[in-house]
Amino acid sequence: MTTLRRRPLSAALTTVLATAAALAAAPAAEAAAAPGVTTVKVNVGPLAGGTRITVVGSGFVHVRAVLFGTTAGTRVQVLSSTRLTVTAPRHGAGVVDVHVRTSAGTSRSTVRDRYTYLPAPTVTALAPAAGGVGGGEHVVVSGTNFSHVASVSFGTVRAASFSVASTGRLVAVAPASQAVRTVDVRVTTAGGTSALGAHDRYTYRPRPTITAVTPAQGPLTGGNRVVIDGHDFTAITQVLMNGHAASAVTAVSPTRVIVTAPAGVGTGDVRVVGVYGTSPLTTADHYAVVARPTAPTRASVVAPAPVPDAGPAHVLDTGCTDTTCYAVGSTADGQPLVETLGDSGWTPAVLALPAGATGGDLAAIWCGSSTCAAVGSADGTDTPLVETLADGTWTQVDGVLPPAATSGSYDRIACAGDASTCVATGTSSNGVLLAASVGGTWQAQDAPMPGLGQLADLTRVDVACAAAGHCVFVGNWAPTSGSARPLVETWSGTTWTPSVVQPPVVNAATVGGSGTAAAIACPAAGCMIAGSWTPDQSPASRPMVASEANGLWTSTLTPMPADADQTVDAALTTIACSAGTCTASGTYQAPPSNEVDPSYPDGFVETLHGGMWFVGAMAKGSADIYRVTADTVCTDATHCVSVGTDTPLGSDSGVATGAIAVTGPGGATQAVAPLPGDASDLSLFHVACSTSATCVAVGRLSTPQQWLLTTIRL
């Protein structure tokens, strides 16, 4: 039998076998080591779980679970022995340790394995809870759990920025919005997003918008009131006019603001600034500074007589077509007279009389664009006298009297358009008469009674026409019982209908009292009466205007000058309108301490802008004169010419001068009518203007007693 003998291993083989044994033993040693956690990436999350986190550490072999406190996470994915991912489970609020459990054991708790469960934030209040659509509002958001805030959203749009002051308060800058709307403000943290609630509502409000600035022009000196119309005038902080802050800003309503223009405003845009933004630039917000009207050129002549040395001509009224001006009256020997202004001056002419008449005079004239009509009385027949101008020729037309009247005359006239319809008023043996001409045929009647009591007295004021089917007579009616009121008679084209101007309403209460009309103007939009009203228990009258709406005449008390003595009468005496704007003038009296001579009244001007009346000072050459305005006419929508009388305070008679004032958006310019020779003491009482910027005023000299024609070229 052969015996096998074991050979000893070589040294190299022995080394290889030892190395292999060591390598085989290494996994067993590693598997035997317990895991450890060094980092939890994304270490906060909501109570509902669901946050995907990454755990970094060692010994992540044969991982059996990842625990959040005592609750196992889900979807564990081991990426390596040092890294794994897991989804956090639902848990109550607070801090938990994240443990990794393997076959070798569970990781120990350390400060590095902490994971915090955060409750969702809540929003309990917003301040402010509204802002402009342009955004930029700093909104204070109050609530709870404002920890680890990721974003603040207004609706679906994130805040431009935010800062967290505490876990119960943060400040967010509202983003812009494309529309006016209400959105929910929601705070998103690692704990979730705040739930919708009634306290998180934020409203985007529109910024102001300007639709009109009235007047759109003004003086460089400022001080004039400006009406701004538009939308969303709420929470207004200031109004800028070409970058300058306006004063006395008054928000009348969400659609109207009234301001006083600042001095040196310049031409530019008006901007309304409010809590919810600044009005955008539009073509409607432009405001221009304009110069005061230049002093007009004036020339005065004594009204020429048709025959030299025939005595002074009497002129009582004036009117202008688009190209020519006229004055009417009578000659010294009692013949109807018309004066025509031409390139070489005034030319007088005697007009025709009705059959059987021995003389006559013309008291009033109306002129349209190319035609005129004048009225008066004819002597010898005791009938009204009517003269019409067409194609440069004056024609006499027979006036008529009311039934049963034996005599009468016309002393006021107004026509519509091309004079196809005219109305006149005057007196007859029956009393006050009203006449109308349609197509050249006149008819007349006694003024109808208003049905509110017996007619004790009716004083004529004037007539005016807004359209062929809408002419108005105004007078002052004194019933046998009750208070005196302005009486309006409206011509519809076929009949006259009387109505009485209603008392003003102040602070939702009717003031009662009595009223007086002084003048009427009828632009196309409707008629307006100027005068005064004395409220019950008031010691003095107040300026008043009355307007018509749906057949009802209502009156309004207009502002008085700031220095007016409330115990002394104030009244409007003239009114003129053009293109939706009216200018009225009148008289008032300042307290004795404010005047050199308190016994004299002074003049003031009211202007209608945007449906509101604004009071202004009257242009005068000196503070030591008092002015009474007798007539006003507007040459366009912005410029008016007024005439009257200036009298030095404390003076005796014989030193009055004819006053002329040209008003416009740039202010007012005053002038006086020149006097011929050594004449003095002039009062101007009527004015008319043509579209060629030529105006004519008529007046009377007391020394010597003559009638004056003053040409005013603007």
Protein Blocks (a to p, Z undefined) as FASTA:
>chain_A
ZZdddddddfklmmmmmmmmmmmmmmmmmmmpccddfbdghjaccfkgoiacddddehia
hifbdcehjaccehiacfbfkbccdddddddedddddddddfkbccdddfklgccddddd
ddfbdcdfbdcfkgoiacddddehiahifbdcehjaccfbdcdfbfkbccddddddfbdc
ddddddddfkbccdddfklcccdddddddfbdcdfbdcfkgoiacddddehiahifbdce
ehiacehiacfbfkbccddddehkbpaddddddfkbccdddfklgccddddddddddddd
ddddfbghibpaddfbdcddfkbccdddddfkopacdddddfkbccdddddddehiabdc
dfbdcddfkbccdddddehjlpacddddeehiacdddddddehiabdcdfbdcdehjlpa
ccdddddfkbpcddddeehiacddddddehiaccfbdcdfbdcdfbfklccdddddddfb
dcddddddddehjaccddddddddeehiaeehadddfbdcddfkbccdddddddehiabd
cddddddeehiacdddddddfklcfkbccddfbdcdeehiacddddddddfklpfblmbc
cddddddeehiacddddddfbfkbccddfbdcdfblmbccdddddddehiaehiaccddd
dddfkbccddddddehjbehiadfbdcddfkopacdddddfbdcddddddddZZ
